[in-house]
Amino acid sequence: MEVRFRLFRTSQLLWEDLMQRAAEFASTLRPEDVINISHSCDSGDSVVAVWYWADIKAPQFDPRTVFC
């Protein structure tokens, strides 16, 4: 197992829309694999990070950063 992440980043969407996209991704993971969901906003640049456990052999989501 290894720790992975997926970032959702925008300077255009409303917070609710950005959070919804991150929540939809997190919902595809098994609950026990979700480590944390964190967020940040600075000068209109908003980021949500979904941290999760994954099998080392499992393919990575591409891309790791989703620009919304």
C-alpha positions as CSV (number, residue, x, y, z in Angstrom):
1,M,0.0,0.0,0.0
2,E,1.0,3.6,-0.6
3,V,-0.4,7.0,0.1
4,R,-1.8,8.8,-3.0
5,F,-3.6,12.1,-3.6
6,R,-5.7,13.8,-6.1
7,L,-6.0,17.6,-6.3
8,F,-8.9,19.6,-7.5
9,R,-8.0,23.2,-8.3
10,T,-9.9,26.2,-9.6
11,S,-9.9,29.9,-9.7
12,Q,-13.3,30.0,-11.4
13,L,-15.7,27.6,-9.7
14,L,-17.7,28.3,-6.6
15,W,-16.5,26.5,-3.5
16,E,-19.6,24.3,-3.5
17,D,-18.9,23.1,-7.0
18,L,-15.2,22.4,-6.3
19,M,-16.1,20.5,-3.1
20,Q,-18.7,18.5,-5.0
21,R,-16.2,17.3,-7.5
22,A,-13.8,16.3,-4.8
23,A,-16.6,14.5,-2.9
24,E,-17.7,12.7,-6.1
25,F,-14.1,11.4,-6.5
26,A,-13.8,10.4,-2.8
27,S,-17.1,8.5,-3.1
28,T,-15.4,6.2,-5.7
29,L,-13.0,5.1,-3.0
30,R,-13.6,2.6,-0.3
31,P,-14.3,4.4,3.0
32,E,-11.4,2.7,4.8
33,D,-9.0,3.9,2.1
34,V,-9.8,7.6,2.5
35,I,-7.2,9.2,4.8
36,N,-8.2,12.9,4.7
37,I,-9.7,15.6,2.6
38,S,-8.1,19.0,3.0
39,H,-8.6,22.4,1.4
40,S,-7.0,25.8,0.9
41,C,-7.9,29.1,-0.7
42,D,-5.6,32.0,-1.4
43,S,-6.4,35.0,-3.6
44,G,-9.2,33.2,-5.4
45,D,-7.1,30.0,-6.1
46,S,-8.9,27.2,-4.4
47,V,-7.5,23.6,-3.9
48,V,-9.0,20.5,-2.4
49,A,-6.8,17.5,-1.8
50,V,-8.1,14.0,-1.4
51,W,-5.6,11.7,0.4
52,Y,-6.1,8.0,0.2
53,W,-4.4,4.5,0.4
54,A,-3.9,2.6,-2.8
55,D,-2.3,-0.7,-3.8
56,I,1.1,0.0,-5.2
57,K,0.3,-2.0,-8.3
58,A,-3.0,-0.1,-9.0
59,P,-2.8,2.4,-11.8
60,Q,-2.6,6.1,-10.9
61,F,-5.5,8.4,-11.8
62,D,-4.4,10.6,-14.6
63,P,-4.0,13.5,-14.2
64,R,-3.3,13.8,-10.4
65,T,-4.5,17.4,-10.6
66,V,-7.9,18.2,-11.9
67,F,-8.3,21.8,-13.0
68,C,-11.9,22.9,-12.8
